[in-house]
Amino acid sequence: MAAASTHYPWYKKEDTDAFFALFQNNIANFVIIAITMLGMGFPLHCLWSGTARCCGSGNGG
């Protein structure tokens, strides 16, 4: 007796909803982390520069 195969669609409307929900969630998390870091005294250039070395992690802080 052969097992019935399951068909999964490539795309559903909920995929787009989930994409935008995750996008908004990530933006909200970034804003919360940025505000928290600024409140703790991190310099602004450490948040936006994209490099870790400006925040005292070793190479020429």
CHARMM internal coordinates of N, CA and C (Angstrom, degrees):
IC EDIT
DIST 1 N 1 CA 1.4486
DIST 1 CA 1 C 1.5318
ANGL 1 N 1 CA 1 C 108.93
DIST 1 C 2 N 1.3123
ANGL 1 CA 1 C 2 N 117.09
DIHE 1 N 1 CA 1 C 2 N 125.48
DIST 2 N 2 CA 1.4675
ANGL 1 C 2 N 2 CA 122.79
DIHE 1 CA 1 C 2 N 2 CA -177.54
DIST 2 CA 2 C 1.5272
ANGL 2 N 2 CA 2 C 110.42
DIHE 1 C 2 N 2 CA 2 C -84.02
DIST 2 C 3 N 1.2953
ANGL 2 CA 2 C 3 N 114.84
DIHE 2 N 2 CA 2 C 3 N 141.62
DIST 3 N 3 CA 1.4654
ANGL 2 C 3 N 3 CA 119.73
DIHE 2 CA 2 C 3 N 3 CA 177.32
DIST 3 CA 3 C 1.5224
ANGL 3 N 3 CA 3 C 109.61
DIHE 2 C 3 N 3 CA 3 C -76.86
DIST 3 C 4 N 1.3145
ANGL 3 CA 3 C 4 N 115.79
DIHE 3 N 3 CA 3 C 4 N 143.47
DIST 4 N 4 CA 1.4648
ANGL 3 C 4 N 4 CA 120.45
DIHE 3 CA 3 C 4 N 4 CA 178.93
DIST 4 CA 4 C 1.5278
ANGL 4 N 4 CA 4 C 109.65
DIHE 3 C 4 N 4 CA 4 C -73.34
DIST 4 C 5 N 1.3246
ANGL 4 CA 4 C 5 N 115.94
DIHE 4 N 4 CA 4 C 5 N 134.00
DIST 5 N 5 CA 1.4635
ANGL 4 C 5 N 5 CA 119.05
DIHE 4 CA 4 C 5 N 5 CA 178.57
DIST 5 CA 5 C 1.5260
ANGL 5 N 5 CA 5 C 110.27
DIHE 4 C 5 N 5 CA 5 C -83.61
DIST 5 C 6 N 1.3135
ANGL 5 CA 5 C 6 N 114.35
DIHE 5 N 5 CA 5 C 6 N 149.27
DIST 6 N 6 CA 1.4557
ANGL 5 C 6 N 6 CA 120.23
DIHE 5 CA 5 C 6 N 6 CA -179.81
DIST 6 CA 6 C 1.5235
ANGL 6 N 6 CA 6 C 108.65
DIHE 5 C 6 N 6 CA 6 C -104.10
DIST 6 C 7 N 1.3148
ANGL 6 CA 6 C 7 N 115.99
DIHE 6 N 6 CA 6 C 7 N 133.88
DIST 7 N 7 CA 1.4626
ANGL 6 C 7 N 7 CA 121.26
DIHE 6 CA 6 C 7 N 7 CA 179.43
DIST 7 CA 7 C 1.5233
ANGL 7 N 7 CA 7 C 109.09
DIHE 6 C 7 N 7 CA 7 C -101.36
DIST 7 C 8 N 1.3317
ANGL 7 CA 7 C 8 N 115.79
DIHE 7 N 7 CA 7 C 8 N 123.48
DIST 8 N 8 CA 1.4548
ANGL 7 C 8 N 8 CA 121.39
DIHE 7 CA 7 C 8 N 8 CA 175.18
DIST 8 CA 8 C 1.5225
ANGL 8 N 8 CA 8 C 108.50
DIHE 7 C 8 N 8 CA 8 C -109.83
DIST 8 C 9 N 1.3273
ANGL 8 CA 8 C 9 N 117.89
DIHE 8 N 8 CA 8 C 9 N 125.72
DIST 9 N 9 CA 1.4683
ANGL 8 C 9 N 9 CA 119.39
DIHE 8 CA 8 C 9 N 9 CA 179.40
DIST 9 CA 9 C 1.5305
ANGL 9 N 9 CA 9 C 110.93
DIHE 8 C 9 N 9 CA 9 C -69.70
DIST 9 C 10 N 1.3288
ANGL 9 CA 9 C 10 N 116.10
DIHE 9 N 9 CA 9 C 10 N 151.77
DIST 10 N 10 CA 1.4551
ANGL 9 C 10 N 10 CA 120.90
DIHE 9 CA 9 C 10 N 10 CA 178.60
DIST 10 CA 10 C 1.5254
ANGL 10 N 10 CA 10 C 112.10
DIHE 9 C 10 N 10 CA 10 C -70.84
DIST 10 C 11 N 1.3110
ANGL 10 CA 10 C 11 N 117.07
DIHE 10 N 10 CA 10 C 11 N -29.93
DIST 11 N 11 CA 1.4554
ANGL 10 C 11 N 11 CA 120.36
DIHE 10 CA 10 C 11 N 11 CA -174.77
DIST 11 CA 11 C 1.5156
ANGL 11 N 11 CA 11 C 109.40
DIHE 10 C 11 N 11 CA 11 C -148.64
DIST 11 C 12 N 1.3216
ANGL 11 CA 11 C 12 N 114.89
DIHE 11 N 11 CA 11 C 12 N 140.05
DIST 12 N 12 CA 1.4612
ANGL 11 C 12 N 12 CA 121.55
DIHE 11 CA 11 C 12 N 12 CA 172.45
DIST 12 CA 12 C 1.5246
ANGL 12 N 12 CA 12 C 107.56
DIHE 11 C 12 N 12 CA 12 C -135.17
DIST 12 C 13 N 1.3163
ANGL 12 CA 12 C 13 N 117.62
DIHE 12 N 12 CA 12 C 13 N 160.78
DIST 13 N 13 CA 1.4619
ANGL 12 C 13 N 13 CA 121.95
DIHE 12 CA 12 C 13 N 13 CA 179.15
DIST 13 CA 13 C 1.5211
ANGL 13 N 13 CA 13 C 111.12
DIHE 12 C 13 N 13 CA 13 C -58.61
DIST 13 C 14 N 1.2992
ANGL 13 CA 13 C 14 N 116.78
DIHE 13 N 13 CA 13 C 14 N -33.95
DIST 14 N 14 CA 1.4599
ANGL 13 C 14 N 14 CA 120.54
DIHE 13 CA 13 C 14 N 14 CA -179.26
DIST 14 CA 14 C 1.5310
ANGL 14 N 14 CA 14 C 112.27
DIHE 13 C 14 N 14 CA 14 C -64.30
DIST 14 C 15 N 1.3377
ANGL 14 CA 14 C 15 N 117.29
DIHE 14 N 14 CA 14 C 15 N -22.83
DIST 15 N 15 CA 1.4648
ANGL 14 C 15 N 15 CA 119.96
DIHE 14 CA 14 C 15 N 15 CA 177.17
DIST 15 CA 15 C 1.5259
ANGL 15 N 15 CA 15 C 110.94
DIHE 14 C 15 N 15 CA 15 C -62.93
DIST 15 C 16 N 1.3168
ANGL 15 CA 15 C 16 N 116.60
DIHE 15 N 15 CA 15 C 16 N -42.75
DIST 16 N 16 CA 1.4658
ANGL 15 C 16 N 16 CA 120.56
DIHE 15 CA 15 C 16 N 16 CA 178.79
DIST 16 CA 16 C 1.5231
ANGL 16 N 16 CA 16 C 110.17
DIHE 15 C 16 N 16 CA 16 C -67.36
DIST 16 C 17 N 1.3233
ANGL 16 CA 16 C 17 N 116.78
DIHE 16 N 16 CA 16 C 17 N -42.20
DIST 17 N 17 CA 1.4665
ANGL 16 C 17 N 17 CA 120.06
DIHE 16 CA 16 C 17 N 17 CA 177.49
DIST 17 CA 17 C 1.5249
ANGL 17 N 17 CA 17 C 110.94
DIHE 16 C 17 N 17 CA 17 C -59.32
DIST 17 C 18 N 1.3221
ANGL 17 CA 17 C 18 N 116.62
DIHE 17 N 17 CA 17 C 18 N -42.94
DIST 18 N 18 CA 1.4583
ANGL 17 C 18 N 18 CA 120.65
DIHE 17 CA 17 C 18 N 18 CA -179.26
DIST 18 CA 18 C 1.5287
ANGL 18 N 18 CA 18 C 111.05
DIHE 17 C 18 N 18 CA 18 C -66.79
DIST 18 C 19 N 1.3300
ANGL 18 CA 18 C 19 N 116.97
DIHE 18 N 18 CA 18 C 19 N -38.42
DIST 19 N 19 CA 1.4638
ANGL 18 C 19 N 19 CA 120.25
DIHE 18 CA 18 C 19 N 19 CA 179.03
DIST 19 CA 19 C 1.5216
ANGL 19 N 19 CA 19 C 110.37
DIHE 18 C 19 N 19 CA 19 C -59.68
DIST 19 C 20 N 1.3180
ANGL 19 CA 19 C 20 N 117.98
DIHE 19 N 19 CA 19 C 20 N -48.79
DIST 20 N 20 CA 1.4595
ANGL 19 C 20 N 20 CA 120.46
DIHE 19 CA 19 C 20 N 20 CA -178.18
DIST 20 CA 20 C 1.5185
ANGL 20 N 20 CA 20 C 111.75
DIHE 19 C 20 N 20 CA 20 C -71.08
DIST 20 C 21 N 1.3176
ANGL 20 CA 20 C 21 N 117.90
DIHE 20 N 20 CA 20 C 21 N -31.77
DIST 21 N 21 CA 1.4613
ANGL 20 C 21 N 21 CA 120.33
DIHE 20 CA 20 C 21 N 21 CA 176.54
DIST 21 CA 21 C 1.5255
ANGL 21 N 21 CA 21 C 110.07
DIHE 20 C 21 N 21 CA 21 C -65.96
DIST 21 C 22 N 1.3262
ANGL 21 CA 21 C 22 N 117.90
DIHE 21 N 21 CA 21 C 22 N -43.83
DIST 22 N 22 CA 1.4641
ANGL 21 C 22 N 22 CA 120.69
DIHE 21 CA 21 C 22 N 22 CA 178.09
DIST 22 CA 22 C 1.5231
ANGL 22 N 22 CA 22 C 111.24
DIHE 21 C 22 N 22 CA 22 C -66.52
DIST 22 C 23 N 1.3242
ANGL 22 CA 22 C 23 N 116.44
DIHE 22 N 22 CA 22 C 23 N -37.75
DIST 23 N 23 CA 1.4669
ANGL 22 C 23 N 23 CA 120.25
DIHE 22 CA 22 C 23 N 23 CA 177.99
DIST 23 CA 23 C 1.5301
ANGL 23 N 23 CA 23 C 110.67
DIHE 22 C 23 N 23 CA 23 C -60.72
DIST 23 C 24 N 1.3171
ANGL 23 CA 23 C 24 N 116.69
DIHE 23 N 23 CA 23 C 24 N -48.15
DIST 24 N 24 CA 1.4602
ANGL 23 C 24 N 24 CA 120.48
DIHE 23 CA 23 C 24 N 24 CA -179.91
DIST 24 CA 24 C 1.5234
ANGL 24 N 24 CA 24 C 111.30
DIHE 23 C 24 N 24 CA 24 C -64.85
DIST 24 C 25 N 1.3235
ANGL 24 CA 24 C 25 N 116.85
DIHE 24 N 24 CA 24 C 25 N -36.78
DIST 25 N 25 CA 1.4513
ANGL 24 C 25 N 25 CA 120.54
DIHE 24 CA 24 C 25 N 25 CA 178.56
DIST 25 CA 25 C 1.5236
ANGL 25 N 25 CA 25 C 110.77
DIHE 24 C 25 N 25 CA 25 C -64.69
DIST 25 C 26 N 1.3215
ANGL 25 CA 25 C 26 N 117.05
DIHE 25 N 25 CA 25 C 26 N -42.51
DIST 26 N 26 CA 1.4589
ANGL 25 C 26 N 26 CA 120.36
DIHE 25 CA 25 C 26 N 26 CA 179.80
DIST 26 CA 26 C 1.5274
ANGL 26 N 26 CA 26 C 111.28
DIHE 25 C 26 N 26 CA 26 C -66.40
DIST 26 C 27 N 1.3161
ANGL 26 CA 26 C 27 N 117.37
DIHE 26 N 26 CA 26 C 27 N -39.32
DIST 27 N 27 CA 1.4722
ANGL 26 C 27 N 27 CA 120.26
DIHE 26 CA 26 C 27 N 27 CA 177.74
DIST 27 CA 27 C 1.5292
ANGL 27 N 27 CA 27 C 109.69
DIHE 26 C 27 N 27 CA 27 C -63.79
DIST 27 C 28 N 1.3237
ANGL 27 CA 27 C 28 N 117.05
DIHE 27 N 27 CA 27 C 28 N -43.72
DIST 28 N 28 CA 1.4622
ANGL 27 C 28 N 28 CA 120.44
DIHE 27 CA 27 C 28 N 28 CA 179.58
DIST 28 CA 28 C 1.5253
ANGL 28 N 28 CA 28 C 110.57
DIHE 27 C 28 N 28 CA 28 C -62.14
DIST 28 C 29 N 1.3190
ANGL 28 CA 28 C 29 N 117.59
DIHE 28 N 28 CA 28 C 29 N -43.10
DIST 29 N 29 CA 1.4642
ANGL 28 C 29 N 29 CA 120.55
DIHE 28 CA 28 C 29 N 29 CA 178.49
DIST 29 CA 29 C 1.5204
ANGL 29 N 29 CA 29 C 111.05
DIHE 28 C 29 N 29 CA 29 C -62.56
DIST 29 C 30 N 1.3261
ANGL 29 CA 29 C 30 N 116.94
DIHE 29 N 29 CA 29 C 30 N -42.03
DIST 30 N 30 CA 1.4607
ANGL 29 C 30 N 30 CA 120.45
DIHE 29 CA 29 C 30 N 30 CA 179.11
DIST 30 CA 30 C 1.5276
ANGL 30 N 30 CA 30 C 110.76
DIHE 29 C 30 N 30 CA 30 C -61.78
DIST 30 C 31 N 1.3134
ANGL 30 CA 30 C 31 N 117.43
DIHE 30 N 30 CA 30 C 31 N -43.47
DIST 31 N 31 CA 1.4639
ANGL 30 C 31 N 31 CA 121.11
DIHE 30 CA 30 C 31 N 31 CA 179.96
DIST 31 CA 31 C 1.5258
ANGL 31 N 31 CA 31 C 110.53
DIHE 30 C 31 N 31 CA 31 C -63.56
DIST 31 C 32 N 1.3217
ANGL 31 CA 31 C 32 N 117.13
DIHE 31 N 31 CA 31 C 32 N -43.74
DIST 32 N 32 CA 1.4701
ANGL 31 C 32 N 32 CA 120.61
DIHE 31 CA 31 C 32 N 32 CA 179.39
DIST 32 CA 32 C 1.5263
ANGL 32 N 32 CA 32 C 110.66
DIHE 31 C 32 N 32 CA 32 C -62.86
DIST 32 C 33 N 1.3312
ANGL 32 CA 32 C 33 N 117.28
DIHE 32 N 32 CA 32 C 33 N -44.36
DIST 33 N 33 CA 1.4603
ANGL 32 C 33 N 33 CA 120.39
DIHE 32 CA 32 C 33 N 33 CA 179.27
DIST 33 CA 33 C 1.5205
ANGL 33 N 33 CA 33 C 111.03
DIHE 32 C 33 N 33 CA 33 C -64.89
DIST 33 C 34 N 1.3334
ANGL 33 CA 33 C 34 N 117.02
DIHE 33 N 33 CA 33 C 34 N -42.36
DIST 34 N 34 CA 1.4674
ANGL 33 C 34 N 34 CA 120.41
DIHE 33 CA 33 C 34 N 34 CA -179.88
DIST 34 CA 34 C 1.5219
ANGL 34 N 34 CA 34 C 111.24
DIHE 33 C 34 N 34 CA 34 C -63.22
DIST 34 C 35 N 1.3091
ANGL 34 CA 34 C 35 N 117.81
DIHE 34 N 34 CA 34 C 35 N -44.28
DIST 35 N 35 CA 1.4681
ANGL 34 C 35 N 35 CA 120.94
DIHE 34 CA 34 C 35 N 35 CA 179.67
DIST 35 CA 35 C 1.5225
ANGL 35 N 35 CA 35 C 110.38
DIHE 34 C 35 N 35 CA 35 C -64.82
DIST 35 C 36 N 1.3297
ANGL 35 CA 35 C 36 N 116.60
DIHE 35 N 35 CA 35 C 36 N -40.47
DIST 36 N 36 CA 1.4618
ANGL 35 C 36 N 36 CA 120.37
DIHE 35 CA 35 C 36 N 36 CA 178.63
DIST 36 CA 36 C 1.5264
ANGL 36 N 36 CA 36 C 111.10
DIHE 35 C 36 N 36 CA 36 C -63.90
DIST 36 C 37 N 1.3296
ANGL 36 CA 36 C 37 N 116.52
DIHE 36 N 36 CA 36 C 37 N -44.00
DIST 37 N 37 CA 1.4684
ANGL 36 C 37 N 37 CA 119.59
DIHE 36 CA 36 C 37 N 37 CA 179.82
DIST 37 CA 37 C 1.5249
ANGL 37 N 37 CA 37 C 111.24
DIHE 36 C 37 N 37 CA 37 C -64.60
DIST 37 C 38 N 1.3271
ANGL 37 CA 37 C 38 N 117.20
DIHE 37 N 37 CA 37 C 38 N -41.20
DIST 38 N 38 CA 1.4644
ANGL 37 C 38 N 38 CA 119.64
DIHE 37 CA 37 C 38 N 38 CA 177.55
DIST 38 CA 38 C 1.5221
ANGL 38 N 38 CA 38 C 110.69
DIHE 37 C 38 N 38 CA 38 C -64.32
DIST 38 C 39 N 1.3215
ANGL 38 CA 38 C 39 N 116.20
DIHE 38 N 38 CA 38 C 39 N -38.34
DIST 39 N 39 CA 1.4615
ANGL 38 C 39 N 39 CA 120.43
DIHE 38 CA 38 C 39 N 39 CA 178.13
DIST 39 CA 39 C 1.5141
ANGL 39 N 39 CA 39 C 112.74
DIHE 38 C 39 N 39 CA 39 C -65.62
DIST 39 C 40 N 1.3291
ANGL 39 CA 39 C 40 N 117.67
DIHE 39 N 39 CA 39 C 40 N -28.95
DIST 40 N 40 CA 1.4641
ANGL 39 C 40 N 40 CA 121.58
DIHE 39 CA 39 C 40 N 40 CA 178.65
DIST 40 CA 40 C 1.5229
ANGL 40 N 40 CA 40 C 112.07
DIHE 39 C 40 N 40 CA 40 C -85.03
DIST 40 C 41 N 1.3273
ANGL 40 CA 40 C 41 N 117.38
DIHE 40 N 40 CA 40 C 41 N -3.69
DIST 41 N 41 CA 1.4551
ANGL 40 C 41 N 41 CA 120.14
DIHE 40 CA 40 C 41 N 41 CA 174.52
DIST 41 CA 41 C 1.5138
ANGL 41 N 41 CA 41 C 116.10
DIHE 40 C 41 N 41 CA 41 C 101.33
DIST 41 C 42 N 1.3207
ANGL 41 CA 41 C 42 N 118.59
DIHE 41 N 41 CA 41 C 42 N 10.19
DIST 42 N 42 CA 1.4640
ANGL 41 C 42 N 42 CA 119.28
DIHE 41 CA 41 C 42 N 42 CA 175.71
DIST 42 CA 42 C 1.5237
ANGL 42 N 42 CA 42 C 108.91
DIHE 41 C 42 N 42 CA 42 C -68.12
DIST 42 C 43 N 1.3286
ANGL 42 CA 42 C 43 N 117.90
DIHE 42 N 42 CA 42 C 43 N 140.68
DIST 43 N 43 CA 1.4599
ANGL 42 C 43 N 43 CA 119.50
DIHE 42 CA 42 C 43 N 43 CA 177.20
DIST 43 CA 43 C 1.5339
ANGL 43 N 43 CA 43 C 111.07
DIHE 42 C 43 N 43 CA 43 C -67.99
DIST 43 C 44 N 1.3022
ANGL 43 CA 43 C 44 N 115.77
DIHE 43 N 43 CA 43 C 44 N 150.21
DIST 44 N 44 CA 1.4604
ANGL 43 C 44 N 44 CA 120.69
DIHE 43 CA 43 C 44 N 44 CA -176.82
DIST 44 CA 44 C 1.5219
ANGL 44 N 44 CA 44 C 112.27
DIHE 43 C 44 N 44 CA 44 C -60.81
DIST 44 C 45 N 1.3350
ANGL 44 CA 44 C 45 N 118.39
DIHE 44 N 44 CA 44 C 45 N -35.73
DIST 45 N 45 CA 1.4629
ANGL 44 C 45 N 45 CA 119.52
DIHE 44 CA 44 C 45 N 45 CA -177.27
DIST 45 CA 45 C 1.5275
ANGL 45 N 45 CA 45 C 111.88
DIHE 44 C 45 N 45 CA 45 C -67.80
DIST 45 C 46 N 1.3371
ANGL 45 CA 45 C 46 N 118.03
DIHE 45 N 45 CA 45 C 46 N -20.20
DIST 46 N 46 CA 1.4684
ANGL 45 C 46 N 46 CA 119.53
DIHE 45 CA 45 C 46 N 46 CA 176.61
DIST 46 CA 46 C 1.5264
ANGL 46 N 46 CA 46 C 111.44
DIHE 45 C 46 N 46 CA 46 C -72.78
DIST 46 C 47 N 1.3105
ANGL 46 CA 46 C 47 N 116.70
DIHE 46 N 46 CA 46 C 47 N -25.77
DIST 47 N 47 CA 1.4676
ANGL 46 C 47 N 47 CA 119.70
DIHE 46 CA 46 C 47 N 47 CA -179.65
DIST 47 CA 47 C 1.5193
ANGL 47 N 47 CA 47 C 111.61
DIHE 46 C 47 N 47 CA 47 C -79.75
DIST 47 C 48 N 1.3174
ANGL 47 CA 47 C 48 N 117.63
DIHE 47 N 47 CA 47 C 48 N -35.81
DIST 48 N 48 CA 1.4611
ANGL 47 C 48 N 48 CA 120.01
DIHE 47 CA 47 C 48 N 48 CA -170.26
DIST 48 CA 48 C 1.5127
ANGL 48 N 48 CA 48 C 114.72
DIHE 47 C 48 N 48 CA 48 C -107.98
DIST 48 C 49 N 1.3459
ANGL 48 CA 48 C 49 N 118.27
DIHE 48 N 48 CA 48 C 49 N -8.46
DIST 49 N 49 CA 1.4572
ANGL 48 C 49 N 49 CA 119.00
DIHE 48 CA 48 C 49 N 49 CA -173.48
DIST 49 CA 49 C 1.5243
ANGL 49 N 49 CA 49 C 113.32
DIHE 48 C 49 N 49 CA 49 C -76.28
DIST 49 C 50 N 1.3179
ANGL 49 CA 49 C 50 N 117.56
DIHE 49 N 49 CA 49 C 50 N -28.16
DIST 50 N 50 CA 1.4525
ANGL 49 C 50 N 50 CA 120.51
DIHE 49 CA 49 C 50 N 50 CA -179.39
DIST 50 CA 50 C 1.5077
ANGL 50 N 50 CA 50 C 113.77
DIHE 49 C 50 N 50 CA 50 C 84.82
DIST 50 C 51 N 1.3237
ANGL 50 CA 50 C 51 N 118.10
DIHE 50 N 50 CA 50 C 51 N 3.87
DIST 51 N 51 CA 1.4587
ANGL 50 C 51 N 51 CA 120.42
DIHE 50 CA 50 C 51 N 51 CA 177.33
DIST 51 CA 51 C 1.5108
ANGL 51 N 51 CA 51 C 109.24
DIHE 50 C 51 N 51 CA 51 C -117.28
DIST 51 C 52 N 1.3186
ANGL 51 CA 51 C 52 N 115.91
DIHE 51 N 51 CA 51 C 52 N 146.66
DIST 52 N 52 CA 1.4610
ANGL 51 C 52 N 52 CA 120.30
DIHE 51 CA 51 C 52 N 52 CA -179.55
DIST 52 CA 52 C 1.5180
ANGL 52 N 52 CA 52 C 111.57
DIHE 51 C 52 N 52 CA 52 C -86.94
DIST 52 C 53 N 1.3317
ANGL 52 CA 52 C 53 N 119.08
DIHE 52 N 52 CA 52 C 53 N -20.10
DIST 53 N 53 CA 1.4553
ANGL 52 C 53 N 53 CA 120.12
DIHE 52 CA 52 C 53 N 53 CA -172.83
DIST 53 CA 53 C 1.5166
ANGL 53 N 53 CA 53 C 113.46
DIHE 52 C 53 N 53 CA 53 C -70.09
DIST 53 C 54 N 1.3281
ANGL 53 CA 53 C 54 N 119.50
DIHE 53 N 53 CA 53 C 54 N -19.44
DIST 54 N 54 CA 1.4582
ANGL 53 C 54 N 54 CA 119.75
DIHE 53 CA 53 C 54 N 54 CA 179.95
DIST 54 CA 54 C 1.5237
ANGL 54 N 54 CA 54 C 111.31
DIHE 53 C 54 N 54 CA 54 C -75.04
DIST 54 C 55 N 1.2902
ANGL 54 CA 54 C 55 N 118.18
DIHE 54 N 54 CA 54 C 55 N -13.35
DIST 55 N 55 CA 1.4678
ANGL 54 C 55 N 55 CA 120.99
DIHE 54 CA 54 C 55 N 55 CA -175.99
DIST 55 CA 55 C 1.5178
ANGL 55 N 55 CA 55 C 112.31
DIHE 54 C 55 N 55 CA 55 C -101.64
DIST 55 C 56 N 1.3153
ANGL 55 CA 55 C 56 N 117.77
DIHE 55 N 55 CA 55 C 56 N 24.85
DIST 56 N 56 CA 1.4419
ANGL 55 C 56 N 56 CA 120.98
DIHE 55 CA 55 C 56 N 56 CA 174.54
DIST 56 CA 56 C 1.5080
ANGL 56 N 56 CA 56 C 114.86
DIHE 55 C 56 N 56 CA 56 C 77.46
DIST 56 C 57 N 1.3192
ANGL 56 CA 56 C 57 N 118.86
DIHE 56 N 56 CA 56 C 57 N 29.64
DIST 57 N 57 CA 1.4566
ANGL 56 C 57 N 57 CA 119.96
DIHE 56 CA 56 C 57 N 57 CA -179.80
DIST 57 CA 57 C 1.5258
ANGL 57 N 57 CA 57 C 111.32
DIHE 56 C 57 N 57 CA 57 C -97.49
DIST 57 C 58 N 1.3074
ANGL 57 CA 57 C 58 N 117.12
DIHE 57 N 57 CA 57 C 58 N 22.96
DIST 58 N 58 CA 1.4577
ANGL 57 C 58 N 58 CA 117.58
DIHE 57 CA 57 C 58 N 58 CA 173.48
DIST 58 CA 58 C 1.5105
ANGL 58 N 58 CA 58 C 115.01
DIHE 57 C 58 N 58 CA 58 C 132.29
DIST 58 C 59 N 1.2893
ANGL 58 CA 58 C 59 N 118.53
DIHE 58 N 58 CA 58 C 59 N -81.10
DIST 59 N 59 CA 1.4666
ANGL 58 C 59 N 59 CA 122.92
DIHE 58 CA 58 C 59 N 59 CA -164.81
DIST 59 CA 59 C 1.5184
ANGL 59 N 59 CA 59 C 113.37
DIHE 58 C 59 N 59 CA 59 C -77.99
DIST 59 C 60 N 1.2801
ANGL 59 CA 59 C 60 N 117.90
DIHE 59 N 59 CA 59 C 60 N 82.50
DIST 60 N 60 CA 1.4628
ANGL 59 C 60 N 60 CA 121.18
DIHE 59 CA 59 C 60 N 60 CA 169.21
DIST 60 CA 60 C 1.4931
ANGL 60 N 60 CA 60 C 115.27
DIHE 59 C 60 N 60 CA 60 C 74.60
DIST 60 C 61 N 1.2861
ANGL 60 CA 60 C 61 N 118.68
DIHE 60 N 60 CA 60 C 61 N 55.15
DIST 61 N 61 CA 1.4068
ANGL 60 C 61 N 61 CA 127.55
DIHE 60 CA 60 C 61 N 61 CA -175.65
DIST 61 CA 61 C 1.4383
ANGL 61 N 61 CA 61 C 124.17
DIHE 60 C 61 N 61 CA 61 C -52.65
END
COOR INIT
IC SEED 1 N 1 CA 1 C
IC BUILD
